[in-house]
Amino acid sequence: MERRVLLAIFLSFLVLYTYQSLFVPPSKPVPSTAPSPNATDASAAAHKPAPAAVEPAAVAATPTAPPLVGATAEREVRVETDEVIAVFTNRGARLQSWRLKHYRDEKGEPLELVAGDLGSAQPLPFSLRVPDEAATRTLSSALYEIKSAPADATAARSAPLIFEYRDSAGLQAIKEFQFDPAPYAFTFHASVKISDRPVVPVVEWGPAVSSTSREASKSARQAGGVIYQNAKLLRIRPADLAKQSVYEGNAGYAGVDDHYFVTMAISPGPSKVSFRPVAIPRPSTGPASELPAAELMSWAIEPASDGPIKFYAGPKDLVQLQAIDPALGKVIDFGWFDFIVVPLLRALNWIHGYVGNYGWSIIILTILINAVMFPLRHKSVVSMRKMQQIQPEAKAIQERYAKLKTTDPARQKMNQELMALYRERGVNPASGCVPMLLTMPVFFAFYAMLTVAIELRGAPFFGWIHDLSRPDPLYIIPVLMGLTQIWQMRITPQTGTDPAQQKMMMIMPVVFMFFFLWTSAGALLYWLVSNVWGIGQQYLTNYLIGPPTVRTVRPPAERQMKRVGSGKTDAASRED
């Protein structure tokens, strides 16, 4: 019976690996360079649009009407908090750069979430779109006057950043950014009037999340849309946009995320959210030039009424998200067993608070989980041992009915004899696999947690493991995992004697080892420690229950001759 459990595990991971392999391996994008706080006119010109093949919302033509309130030169405003370095430009009063100080890109620089490396063909975050195309172009190209700005990082939480523009054609626009006390959150309010008539604009966020935040793993979630409505989270892939790209309703939050980061509007209320795929240019040379073009996703939100909207642009950190709104935690894809994953993640962070290293925290938490599961595994091994002891007798019963077809009513006698044997020996066939099945949700939950928890991104262990969210660069942990799994299977009681089945079971650890060569080191560390614990527990259980007592069953003809020759009674002959 335990072989069926292991086979189910094998098939589960086979399905998991096949699903992961369906993802197109992403090309390695060129990290964008964050704009300098003291950018020159030449750097500002880099955001001016190309003259051809550009969407109307991205065209930055010179306003035709003379400005009444505006600036004469392009300027940048740098706002720095404890978590982010934000750079705004007064051309269009838009966000130009949003760098996370506590997360690094491949070059070791603060991670950039604004995709500024795709040129002027894509709108910068907080570009505005209105029904009048000429007004839309002016809103994105005009030089706004900076009415107020935070003087330093301390004032960023209290003093708003306000841009204003007004021209002689009757176009008026005020944009206000207010940083929230919560990390990575801020409030945005746009007020637009055309000829003194208020207009509710569409707020655009160009390609998100930036290409520098993409994970290279095939199983990592790439840029996709997220909408939370009616207590359910809808995840939108670029391939889904051909069927539906606009979603209307009362949204709890909406935006674009990837594996570890998200940009989203929080509690926008009744609104219309639209998504659009954006192809990332491939390098002209190098290995990445041979890969299929990857995609980001741009998004825009059109609220039903004028009013401030809170935005979040940062890591998918459970603690920080739930501090803003408990429902925001669902944006992290913990899988089916999220009700188990969340307590596990809290326990991991609690241990890390004392240990200070996520690698050792994983080991300690794995030991604690296996200690709790000790009784279930012990019961499973004891049941397997009992099944192993009666296996010769069960096989003898099965052989007597082997020539009968499965549809023959006489086969029922075989089942009756087997059940009688189980009752006589005090064996429950299901007790060997049921305890193991009860541990499977915890196993899958722990695996899911370690593959999506941003806490492990860039977290070192020791030696050659510099990032627990990445595969082992030397493949040492997956090899040790495979070897310990083979060792564990060899010392586990075997209840069957089918050689072909035994060979397949011994091949499974090798297959697992190759499957998980590219799995994150944190997840492999959990599996390795679990295997080592299982080996130790198996030896302890074997010591406690002693060596197996295997009964030898003679063929029916031999038993009959012994009874006739010795004169033993039938009762005495049933000693076997």
Secondary structure as UniProt FT lines:
FT   HELIX           2..21
FT   TURN            37..38
FT   HELIX           41..45
FT   TURN            46..47
FT   HELIX           56..58
FT   STRAND          67..69
FT   STRAND          76..80
FT   STRAND          84..89
FT   TURN            92..93
FT   STRAND          94..104
FT   TURN            106..107
FT   STRAND          110..112
FT   HELIX           116..121
FT   TURN            125..126
FT   STRAND          127..129
FT   HELIX           133..141
FT   STRAND          145..148
FT   TURN            153..154
FT   HELIX           155..157
FT   STRAND          161..167
FT   TURN            168..169
FT   STRAND          171..179
FT   TURN            183..184
FT   STRAND          185..194
FT   TURN            195..196
FT   STRAND          197..199
FT   STRAND          202..208
FT   HELIX           211..213
FT   TURN            218..219
FT   STRAND          224..229
FT   TURN            230..231
FT   STRAND          232..236
FT   HELIX           238..242
FT   STRAND          246..257
FT   STRAND          261..279
FT   HELIX           287..290
FT   STRAND          295..303
FT   STRAND          309..315
FT   HELIX           318..324
FT   HELIX           326..331
FT   TURN            336..337
FT   HELIX           338..355
FT   HELIX           358..372
FT   HELIX           374..389
FT   HELIX           391..400
FT   TURN            401..403
FT   TURN            406..407
FT   TURN            409..410
FT   HELIX           411..425
FT   HELIX           429..432
FT   HELIX           434..452
FT   HELIX           454..456
FT   TURN            457..458
FT   TURN            463..464
FT   TURN            468..469
FT   TURN            473..474
FT   HELIX           476..491
FT   HELIX           499..515
FT   TURN            516..518
FT   HELIX           521..545
FT   HELIX           556..566
FT   HELIX           570..573
FT   TURN            574..575
//
